[in-house]
């Protein structure tokens, strides 16, 4: 959430998906009624510290941190919000005032607060009182979200060994104070919506989202026979492929395998953000990969593909569209197709706040490939196309123009290496890798580039010799 985004929300004013609330010294008494209504309707955004007529009053700055903790804890408390749905408010400084912003996604479940079900209209929140109204909202949710399907005969023994423990460890590392960290496994499943009871039918058990996240491949295959992700490299052999990985494991494993495929075939361009080196490749493609896995419509048999071409990376997956046409930053409202799967990925740090993925791809691909001509097309099939500088040879990363000295005679990282050699001609590849905080494999590749193009020369033996900058080609 940026100041410009907040300014835009305030200018729109309250409506179906926007709510302002005063919160000078205490949390609003009806805050969870609005949260419940947003979860049940279309999702929405709440800003604490603003009056109904858009006056920015702010919240007590000394209590802001306490308020955010209370909101997070209460949203995770089934006595306050059932089923619980962890919400993470953010503190924002705006026009000299402290505000609290809460993004509430649409949920695939029906939520209650203090034993009442709320829905949302343009006029505000209203409680559902009749059986007909309550049945209607359950019917709507069931029709929209296939991830909620209950498998009564799916058991923990059907999950891949160690995957749940691994996910919970990653969440704990990523968020040490996460309220899920103290839960038993069954409490974790219920709190995260992966185990539920359908009060309309009485059916109870693990859901499709739990099966997809944790299931053994053969168990997933028996329930969803068409499930797979096809990862292909088509740089030289366009008609078939240069490399292929057919992925049929659970979503946790699928993410790892797809990111490994990306690392194998795409370079990681050196880039400093402030004083910290970041991986542009990871920033871009973790969003693309997460989008494939999180937002796919798994009841549709259309095959999911992830293809690296010379000039682009393209993915296609089955979709239940909420918007139609091309998506660009700022022209759409984020809508999770599988909210519980999305929540697990977000808590693990493998995807960011809903809606930031497309913005990140546009932002970082401008640096990575000198273009922001990315495409996200939402129809029955969701198509993502991320342009690349042309890959010349799938088997030789040294020919990759993103790291090719002929294309960029001395990119930023190569210049840094030359500076290190100038200050210490006996530096080793291991020392250089540690100094630049990058992998030894990347450093070895960079040294090969510098040697191949005669920017540096090796004098003496590998153990006792030293490096020399080539005068004719020095920077």
GIFEN-V324399 format. One record per pair of residues at least 24 apart in sequence whose ideal C-beta (glycine too) atoms are under 8 Angstrom apart, sorted by the first residue. I is the first residue (numbers start at 1). J is the second residue. D is the distance in whole Angstrom. If there is no record, write none. Layout:
# GIFEN-V324399
<<I	J	D> <I	J	D>>
This chain:
# GIFEN-V324399
<<1	90	6> <1	92	6> <1	101	5> <1	103	8> <1	353	8> <3	92	7> <3	94	6> <6	47	7> <6	92	6> <6	94	6> <6	99	7> <6	101	7> <7	94	8> <9	45	6> <9	47	7> <10	47	7> <10	50	7> <10	54	6> <10	56	7> <13	54	6> <14	52	6> <15	122	6> <16	41	7> <16	42	7> <16	44	7> <16	120	6> <16	121	7> <16	122	5> <17	42	6> <17	43	7> <17	44	4> <17	45	7> <17	120	8> <17	333	7> <18	44	6> <18	45	6> <18	47	8> <19	44	6> <19	45	7> <19	46	5> <19	47	8> <19	124	8> <20	46	8> <20	47	5> <20	50	4> <20	51	6> <20	52	6> <20	54	7> <21	46	7> <21	47	7> <21	48	5> <21	50	7> <22	48	8> <22	49	7> <22	50	8> <22	51	6> <22	57	6> <23	48	4> <23	49	6> <23	59	5> <23	67	7> <23	100	7> <24	57	7> <24	58	8> <24	59	6> <24	60	6> <25	60	5> <25	63	7> <27	67	6> <27	70	6> <27	71	7> <30	125	7> <31	71	8> <32	74	7> <32	75	8> <32	80	6> <32	81	6> <32	113	4> <32	114	8> <33	113	6> <33	116	8> <33	118	5> <33	125	5> <33	127	8> <34	118	8> <34	120	8> <34	125	5> <35	75	7> <35	81	7> <35	87	7> <35	102	7> <35	104	5> <35	113	7> <36	81	7> <36	111	5> <36	112	7> <36	113	4> <36	116	8> <36	117	7> <36	118	4> <36	125	8> <37	118	4> <37	119	6> <37	120	4> <37	125	4> <37	126	8> <38	104	4> <38	106	8> <38	120	6> <39	85	6> <39	104	6> <39	105	8> <39	106	7> <39	107	4> <39	109	8> <39	111	5> <40	107	7> <40	110	6> <40	111	6> <40	117	7> <40	118	6> <40	119	5> <40	120	7> <40	137	6> <40	141	8> <41	106	7> <41	119	6> <41	120	4> <42	106	5> <42	120	7> <43	103	8> <43	104	6> <43	105	5> <43	106	4> <43	333	8> <43	334	8> <43	335	7> <44	104	5> <44	120	7> <45	101	7> <45	102	7> <45	103	6> <45	104	7> <46	101	7> <46	102	4> <46	104	7> <47	99	6> <47	100	7> <47	101	6> <47	102	8> <48	89	8> <48	99	6> <48	100	4> <48	101	8> <48	102	7> <49	97	6> <49	98	7> <49	99	4> <49	100	6> <50	99	7> <56	94	6> <56	95	6> <56	97	5> <56	99	7> <57	97	7> <58	96	8> <58	97	3> <58	98	5> <58	99	6> <59	98	5> <59	99	7> <59	100	6> <60	98	8> <61	98	4> <64	91	5> <64	98	5> <64	100	6> <65	91	7> <67	100	6> <68	100	6> <71	100	8> <71	102	7> <72	179	7> <73	179	6> <76	179	4> <76	180	8> <76	191	7> <78	191	7> <80	113	6> <80	114	8> <81	111	6> <81	112	8> <81	113	5> <82	111	7> <82	112	5> <82	113	8> <83	109	5> <83	111	6> <83	190	7> <83	191	8> <83	193	6> <83	196	7> <84	191	5> <85	109	8> <85	111	7> <85	193	7> <85	343	8> <86	179	7> <86	180	7> <86	191	8> <86	192	8> <86	343	7> <86	347	7> <103	353	6> <103	354	7> <105	334	7> <105	336	5> <105	339	6> <105	342	8> <105	354	6> <106	335	7> <106	336	7> <106	339	7> <107	193	8> <107	339	5> <108	141	6> <108	144	7> <108	145	3> <108	147	6> <108	148	5> <108	193	7> <108	338	7> <108	339	5> <108	340	6> <109	141	7> <109	148	7> <109	193	6> <109	196	7> <110	134	8> <110	137	6> <110	138	6> <110	141	6> <135	200	7> <138	199	8> <138	200	5> <144	320	8> <145	337	8> <145	338	7> <145	339	7> <146	208	6> <146	297	7> <146	298	6> <146	299	5> <146	338	8> <147	207	6> <147	208	5> <147	209	4> <147	212	8> <147	298	7> <147	338	4> <147	339	8> <147	340	6> <147	341	6> <148	196	7> <148	207	6> <148	208	7> <148	209	8> <149	207	6> <149	208	4> <150	196	7> <150	198	6> <150	203	5> <150	204	7> <150	205	5> <150	206	7> <150	207	6> <151	205	6> <151	206	6> <151	207	7> <151	208	7> <151	211	6> <151	223	7> <152	203	6> <152	204	7> <152	205	4> <153	205	7> <154	205	6> <154	206	4> <154	210	7> <154	211	6> <154	215	8> <154	219	7> <154	223	8> <155	206	8> <156	185	7> <158	211	8> <158	215	6> <158	216	6> <158	219	4> <159	210	8> <159	214	4> <159	215	6> <159	216	7> <159	250	8> <160	214	6> <160	215	7> <160	216	5> <160	217	8> <160	249	7> <160	250	6> <160	253	7> <163	213	8> <163	214	5> <163	250	6> <163	252	6> <163	253	7> <164	188	8> <164	214	6> <166	252	7> <167	213	8> <167	214	8> <167	252	6> <167	344	7> <167	348	6> <170	348	5> <170	349	7> <171	347	5> <171	348	6> <174	347	7> <174	348	6> <174	349	4> <175	347	6> <175	349	8> <178	347	7> <180	347	7> <192	340	6> <192	343	6> <192	344	6> <193	339	8> <193	340	4> <193	343	7> <194	340	6> <194	344	8> <207	340	7> <208	298	7> <209	338	6> <209	340	4> <209	341	5> <209	344	8> <212	250	6> <212	251	5> <212	298	6> <212	341	7> <213	250	6> <213	251	5> <213	252	6> <213	341	6> <213	344	6> <214	250	6> <214	252	7> <215	250	5> <216	250	8> <217	248	5> <217	249	5> <217	250	7> <220	248	7> <220	249	8> <220	250	6> <221	248	7> <224	298	6> <224	299	8> <226	301	4> <226	303	7> <227	298	7> <228	303	7> <228	304	7> <229	254	6> <229	258	7> <229	292	7> <229	293	8> <229	304	5> <229	305	8> <229	306	6> <230	303	6> <230	304	7> <230	305	5> <230	306	7> <231	257	8> <231	258	6> <231	261	5> <231	305	8> <231	306	5> <231	307	8> <232	305	7> <232	306	7> <232	307	5> <232	308	7> <233	261	8> <233	265	5> <233	307	8> <233	308	5> <233	394	6> <234	307	6> <234	308	7> <234	309	5> <235	265	8> <235	308	7> <235	309	7> <235	310	5> <235	391	5> <235	393	7> <235	394	4> <236	393	8> <236	394	6> <238	309	8> <242	394	5> <242	395	8> <243	394	7> <251	293	5> <251	341	7> <254	293	6> <255	289	6> <255	290	7> <255	293	6> <255	345	8> <255	350	6> <258	289	5> <258	292	7> <258	293	8> <258	306	6> <259	285	7> <259	286	7> <259	289	6> <261	306	7> <261	308	8> <262	289	7> <262	308	8> <265	308	5> <265	391	8> <265	394	7> <266	308	7> <266	313	8> <266	388	8> <266	391	8> <267	397	6> <267	400	5> <267	402	5> <267	403	5> <268	442	7> <269	367	8> <269	368	6> <269	402	5> <269	403	7> <269	411	8> <270	411	6> <270	412	5> <270	413	3> <270	416	8> <270	438	8> <271	367	6> <271	368	8> <271	412	8> <272	412	7> <277	436	7> <277	437	6> <277	438	7> <280	364	5> <280	367	6> <280	368	4> <281	368	7> <283	360	6> <283	364	4> <284	360	7> <284	361	5> <284	364	5> <284	365	6> <284	368	6> <284	386	7> <285	313	7> <285	386	8> <286	350	7> <286	351	7> <287	351	7> <287	352	8> <287	357	4> <287	358	8> <287	360	5> <287	361	5> <288	313	7> <288	315	6> <288	361	7> <288	384	6> <288	386	6> <290	345	6> <290	350	6> <290	351	4> <290	357	7> <291	315	8> <291	357	6> <291	382	8> <291	384	7> <292	317	5> <292	384	8> <293	341	7> <293	345	7> <294	336	7> <294	337	7> <294	338	6> <294	341	5> <294	342	5> <294	345	6> <294	351	6> <295	319	7> <295	336	7> <295	337	4> <295	338	7> <295	342	8> <295	382	7> <296	337	7> <296	338	8> <296	382	8> <297	337	6> <298	338	8> <302	381	6> <308	391	8> <309	388	8> <309	391	8> <310	388	8> <310	390	5> <310	391	5> <310	392	8> <311	387	7> <311	388	6> <311	389	8> <311	390	5> <311	391	8> <312	385	5> <312	386	6> <312	387	5> <312	388	6> <313	384	8> <313	385	8> <313	386	5> <313	388	6> <314	383	7> <314	384	7> <314	385	5> <314	386	8> <315	383	7> <315	384	5> <316	381	6> <316	382	7> <316	383	5> <316	384	8> <317	381	7> <317	382	5> <318	380	7> <318	381	7> <318	382	8> <319	378	6> <319	379	7> <319	380	6> <319	381	6> <319	382	4> <321	378	5> <321	379	6> <321	380	6> <321	382	8> <322	378	7> <323	378	5> <324	378	6> <324	379	6> <325	377	7> <325	378	7> <325	379	8> <326	375	7> <326	376	7> <326	377	6> <326	378	8> <327	358	6> <327	376	4> <327	377	8> <327	378	6> <328	358	7> <328	362	8> <328	376	7> <329	358	6> <329	359	5> <329	362	6> <361	386	6> <368	402	7> <369	402	7> <397	445	6> <398	445	7> <398	448	6> <398	449	6> <398	452	7> <403	445	8> <403	446	8> <403	449	7> <404	449	8> <405	449	6> <405	450	8> <405	453	5> <405	455	7> <406	453	8> <410	455	7> <410	475	5> <413	438	8> <413	446	6> <414	446	6> <414	449	7> <414	450	6> <414	455	7> <415	475	6> <417	443	8> <417	446	6> <417	447	7> <417	450	7> <418	450	7> <418	455	7> <418	456	7> <418	469	6> <418	474	7> <418	475	6> <421	456	6> <421	467	5> <421	469	6> <422	469	6> <425	466	4> <425	467	5> <425	468	7> <426	466	5> <426	467	8> <427	467	7>>
